[in-house]
Amino acid sequence: MKFYVIAGEPSGDRLGASLIKGFDSILTQPAAFCGVGGPMMMDLGLDSLFPMEDIAIMGIGEILVNYHFLKKRISQTAKAVIAARPDALITIDAPEFNLRVAKLVRQKSDIPIIHYVAPTVWAWRPKRALRMAKHVDHVLALLPFEPHYMQEAGISCDFVGHPIVEEPVATLNAAAAFRATYDIGGAPLVLCLPGSRRSEIKHLAPIFGSTIAKLKAVSPQSVIVVPAAESVAAELRAQISAWQVDVIVLDPRNHSPDQAISNKRAAFRAADVALAASGTVSLELAANQTPMVIGYDMGWLSRQIIGRLLKTDTITLVNLVSNTRHVPDFMGKKCSPKNLLSALLEALESPKEQLSAMQSTMDLLGRKQLPPGERAAVSVMDFLNLKINC
């Protein structure tokens, strides 16, 4: 079998890699994969049509600025899919790009189209599901409450679990070794995670930097660790140079891939609290039982539009999956150094409720069940077999 798989950001690259491994587990003959992906998918044999970073753009303002370039990439990708004639096109998240590719492919072919990661219709723009139904055949959902929304729109959908539940977590010994390596000792260790996209870092790094400076003023013994994604490490270092505080930057470019991942995992396990952008990173923190504060901001235009359309009172996945509100989060104007600092200090002092919500979240996401990548592959094959038999 041949699959055309498109991922547009690091989290999508992880999902794609997990899915490829899932197919390897369930198919008797190896499948072929082509498309767009990052280093994880490429390590498993994917030949990327172009660098994944070309489409890792988020926010209405940023999309408008890069509109003509993105439009060319969308057209190029759709033509490549149609020429490849895969058994299925699997688009992973990045809906601004992927769903436009899916629309063009559907207009000119009958290739089955599967979208991995349900759109957040439960948070804003619920009509997206109805529009998706015109050119997407099946959805693989990461969150247990999402199939209902897709099925209401007439799209078949399976909850396949979240790959975070199978990600390795550092041991306590590895966490202690990390502290020793960086001479942290027993000091409070604070992770600062302002995003993995250029647009996120542009808006969040100044706010997070100011927050960290205020935290150091009231807790000078605290040690700040900033893990950087390789694709944005240069941009993040440039932003950090303007901060009024010393930090430890975990730059993956300075280590082998395996060592970089080990350092990051050890830092997550060793941390006492984290200040993080909204997104999948909150689940990584939950897997490590690391209390957190979530902040998110965006360009002025995106803030105005999304702020008016938002349908939920939280943007944090731990809160949504566990159906609690124990993780403090701040979006838009509320994402201020004052609010973030207050929440960080409280999380350091009283983490018990957060820790309970994190345990519940991991169980609900499929911990100790069949690996999510394998569940996703099974769902794809079940859907394709059903389509053939019908």
Secondary structure in CASP SS format (residue, H / E / C, confidence):
PFRMAT SS
TARGET T0000
AUTHOR 0000-0000-0000
METHOD secondary structure of the structure
MODEL  1
M C 1.00
K E 1.00
F E 1.00
Y E 1.00
V E 1.00
I E 1.00
A E 1.00
G C 1.00
E C 1.00
P H 1.00
S H 1.00
G H 1.00
D H 1.00
R H 1.00
L H 1.00
G H 1.00
A H 1.00
S H 1.00
L H 1.00
I H 1.00
K H 1.00
G H 1.00
F H 1.00
D H 1.00
S H 1.00
I H 1.00
L C 1.00
T C 1.00
Q C 1.00
P C 1.00
A C 1.00
A E 1.00
F E 1.00
C E 1.00
G E 1.00
V E 1.00
G C 1.00
G C 1.00
P H 1.00
M H 1.00
M H 1.00
M H 1.00
D H 1.00
L C 1.00
G C 1.00
L C 1.00
D E 1.00
S E 1.00
L C 1.00
F C 1.00
P C 1.00
M H 1.00
E H 1.00
D H 1.00
I H 1.00
A C 1.00
I C 1.00
M C 1.00
G C 1.00
I H 1.00
G H 1.00
E H 1.00
I H 1.00
L H 1.00
V H 1.00
N C 1.00
Y H 1.00
H H 1.00
F H 1.00
L H 1.00
K H 1.00
K H 1.00
R H 1.00
I H 1.00
S H 1.00
Q H 1.00
T H 1.00
A H 1.00
K H 1.00
A H 1.00
V H 1.00
I H 1.00
A H 1.00
A H 1.00
R C 1.00
P C 1.00
D C 1.00
A E 1.00
L E 1.00
I E 1.00
T E 1.00
I E 1.00
D C 1.00
A C 1.00
P H 1.00
E H 1.00
F H 1.00
N H 1.00
L H 1.00
R H 1.00
V H 1.00
A H 1.00
K H 1.00
L H 1.00
V H 1.00
R H 1.00
Q H 1.00
K H 1.00
S C 1.00
D C 1.00
I C 1.00
P C 1.00
I E 1.00
I E 1.00
H E 1.00
Y E 1.00
V C 1.00
A C 1.00
P C 1.00
T C 1.00
V C 1.00
W C 1.00
A C 1.00
W C 1.00
R C 1.00
P C 1.00
K C 1.00
R H 1.00
A H 1.00
L H 1.00
R H 1.00
M H 1.00
A C 1.00
K C 1.00
H C 1.00
V C 1.00
D C 1.00
H E 1.00
V E 1.00
L E 1.00
A E 1.00
L C 1.00
L C 1.00
P C 1.00
F C 1.00
E C 1.00
P H 1.00
H H 1.00
Y H 1.00
M H 1.00
Q H 1.00
E H 1.00
A C 1.00
G C 1.00
I C 1.00
S E 1.00
C E 1.00
D E 1.00
F E 1.00
V C 1.00
G C 1.00
H C 1.00
P H 1.00
I H 1.00
V H 1.00
E H 1.00
E C 1.00
P C 1.00
V C 1.00
A C 1.00
T C 1.00
L H 1.00
N H 1.00
A H 1.00
A H 1.00
A H 1.00
A H 1.00
F H 1.00
R H 1.00
A H 1.00
T H 1.00
Y C 1.00
D C 1.00
I C 1.00
G C 1.00
G C 1.00
A C 1.00
P C 1.00
L E 1.00
V E 1.00
L E 1.00
C E 1.00
L E 1.00
P C 1.00
G C 1.00
S C 1.00
R C 1.00
R H 1.00
S H 1.00
E H 1.00
I H 1.00
K H 1.00
H H 1.00
L H 1.00
A H 1.00
P H 1.00
I H 1.00
F H 1.00
G H 1.00
S H 1.00
T H 1.00
I H 1.00
A H 1.00
K H 1.00
L H 1.00
K H 1.00
A H 1.00
V H 1.00
S C 1.00
P C 1.00
Q C 1.00
S C 1.00
V E 1.00
I E 1.00
V E 1.00
V E 1.00
P E 1.00
A C 1.00
A C 1.00
E H 1.00
S H 1.00
V H 1.00
A H 1.00
A H 1.00
E H 1.00
L H 1.00
R H 1.00
A H 1.00
Q H 1.00
I H 1.00
S C 1.00
A C 1.00
W C 1.00
Q C 1.00
V C 1.00
D C 1.00
V C 1.00
I E 1.00
V E 1.00
L E 1.00
D C 1.00
P H 1.00
R H 1.00
N H 1.00
H C 1.00
S C 1.00
P H 1.00
D H 1.00
Q H 1.00
A H 1.00
I H 1.00
S H 1.00
N H 1.00
K H 1.00
R H 1.00
A H 1.00
A H 1.00
F H 1.00
R H 1.00
A H 1.00
A C 1.00
D C 1.00
V E 1.00
A E 1.00
L E 1.00
A E 1.00
A E 1.00
S C 1.00
G C 1.00
T C 1.00
V H 1.00
S H 1.00
L H 1.00
E H 1.00
L H 1.00
A H 1.00
A H 1.00
N C 1.00
Q C 1.00
T C 1.00
P C 1.00
M E 1.00
V E 1.00
I E 1.00
G E 1.00
Y E 1.00
D C 1.00
M C 1.00
G C 1.00
W H 1.00
L H 1.00
S H 1.00
R H 1.00
Q H 1.00
I H 1.00
I H 1.00
G H 1.00
R H 1.00
L H 1.00
L C 1.00
K C 1.00
T C 1.00
D C 1.00
T C 1.00
I C 1.00
T C 1.00
L H 1.00
V H 1.00
N H 1.00
L H 1.00
V H 1.00
S H 1.00
N C 1.00
T C 1.00
R C 1.00
H C 1.00
V C 1.00
P C 1.00
D E 1.00
F E 1.00
M E 1.00
G H 1.00
K H 1.00
K H 1.00
C C 1.00
S C 1.00
P H 1.00
K H 1.00
N H 1.00
L H 1.00
L H 1.00
S H 1.00
A H 1.00
L H 1.00
L H 1.00
E H 1.00
A H 1.00
L H 1.00
E H 1.00
S C 1.00
P C 1.00
K H 1.00
E H 1.00
Q H 1.00
L H 1.00
S H 1.00
A H 1.00
M H 1.00
Q H 1.00
S H 1.00
T H 1.00
M H 1.00
D H 1.00
L H 1.00
L C 1.00
G C 1.00
R C 1.00
K C 1.00
Q C 1.00
L C 1.00
P C 1.00
P H 1.00
G H 1.00
E H 1.00
R H 1.00
A H 1.00
A H 1.00
V H 1.00
S H 1.00
V H 1.00
M H 1.00
D H 1.00
F H 1.00
L H 1.00
N H 1.00
L H 1.00
K H 1.00
I H 1.00
N H 1.00
C C 1.00
END
